[in-house]
Amino acid sequence: MKRVAIESGLTPIREYLSREGFQVEDLNNSTANQNQGQYSAILISGKDRNMMGMEDIVHNCPVINCDGLTPEQVCDRLNRLPQ
């Protein structure tokens, strides 16, 4: 089972992935820093994107910007990730 962390506000994607068998957890600063190596991916809305293109946290897993994607498209991207 793939485990993903998801930013708040992505309820349709959260619900769809849960129905598809993914373990979906809330993304917050503590989960991102403490559990980053345990997730298959981190899902973000893209609305709080850093305009300078700089990141403060280095993630050991893919980060998927869900802006403009349907739940089905997000699920497809997750299923294409290496195990």
C-alpha positions in Angstrom: 0.0 0.0 0.0 1.4 3.4 -0.9 1.5 6.0 1.8 1.1 9.7 0.8 1.0 13.0 2.7 -1.5 15.5 1.4 -1.9 19.2 1.9 -5.2 20.4 3.3 -7.7 21.6 0.8 -7.3 18.7 -1.6 -10.4 16.8 -0.2 -11.6 15.3 -3.6 -8.1 13.9 -4.2 -7.9 12.6 -0.6 -11.2 10.9 -0.8 -10.4 9.3 -4.2 -7.0 8.0 -3.1 -8.5 6.5 0.1 -11.1 4.7 -2.0 -8.3 3.4 -4.3 -6.4 1.9 -1.3 -3.8 4.5 -0.5 -2.9 5.4 3.0 -3.5 9.2 3.1 -2.2 11.4 5.9 -2.4 15.1 6.6 0.6 17.1 5.5 1.9 19.5 8.1 5.4 20.7 9.1 6.0 18.0 11.6 4.9 15.1 9.3 6.9 16.5 6.4 10.1 16.7 8.4 9.7 13.5 10.6 8.2 11.0 8.1 9.4 12.3 4.7 11.3 9.1 3.9 8.2 6.9 4.7 5.9 8.4 2.0 5.6 7.3 -1.6 4.9 11.0 -2.4 3.9 14.3 -0.9 0.9 16.0 -2.6 0.6 19.8 -2.6 -2.0 22.2 -3.9 0.5 24.6 -5.5 -1.3 27.6 -4.1 1.4 28.4 -1.5 4.3 28.0 -4.0 7.4 29.9 -3.2 7.7 32.6 -5.9 11.5 32.6 -5.7 11.6 28.9 -6.4 13.5 28.2 -3.2 12.7 25.3 -0.9 13.4 25.1 2.8 12.9 21.4 3.2 14.6 18.6 1.3 12.3 15.7 0.7 13.4 12.1 0.1 10.3 11.4 -2.0 8.5 12.9 -5.0 6.4 16.0 -4.5 3.4 16.2 -6.8 1.8 19.6 -7.5 -1.9 18.8 -7.8 -2.9 22.1 -9.2 -5.1 21.5 -12.3 -5.0 17.7 -11.9 -8.1 15.5 -11.4 -8.0 12.9 -8.7 -7.7 10.3 -11.4 -4.6 12.0 -12.9 -3.0 12.2 -9.4 -3.7 8.5 -8.8 -2.2 7.6 -12.2 1.0 9.6 -11.4 1.2 7.8 -8.0 0.8 4.4 -9.7 3.6 5.1 -12.1 6.1 5.8 -9.2 8.6 3.1 -8.5 7.7 0.9 -5.6 
